[in-house]
Amino acid sequence: MEKKLSDLKRGEKAYISEINVDEIPLKLLEMGCLPGNFIELIQVAPFGDPFYFNINDSHVAIRKETAKQIIVSLEIKI
């Protein structure tokens, strides 16, 4: 099941299946926000923006508009 990164619930884990490279800041790509990597939603800021994720054992804050450009899958593909 695929959904946008911005639609994950707190504590939910998924893996990144697709990104819009033109809309994602280079810094996020360098920090491991790449297809195939696992990601977990840790916390959402009080007003719903930004989101705090764990990617490759790094905590990363991602704005809601950017999170909408990242497609994740809850299913593990072998």
Secondary structure as GFF3:
##gff-version 3
##sequence-region A 1 78
A	DSSP	beta_strand	2	4	.	.	.	ID=ss1
A	DSSP	three_ten_helix	5	7	.	.	.	ID=ss2
A	DSSP	beta_strand	13	19	.	.	.	ID=ss3
A	DSSP	alpha_helix	26	30	.	.	.	ID=ss4
A	DSSP	beta_strand	38	44	.	.	.	ID=ss5
A	DSSP	beta_strand	51	55	.	.	.	ID=ss6
A	DSSP	beta_strand	58	62	.	.	.	ID=ss7
A	DSSP	alpha_helix	64	67	.	.	.	ID=ss8
A	DSSP	beta_strand	70	73	.	.	.	ID=ss9
###
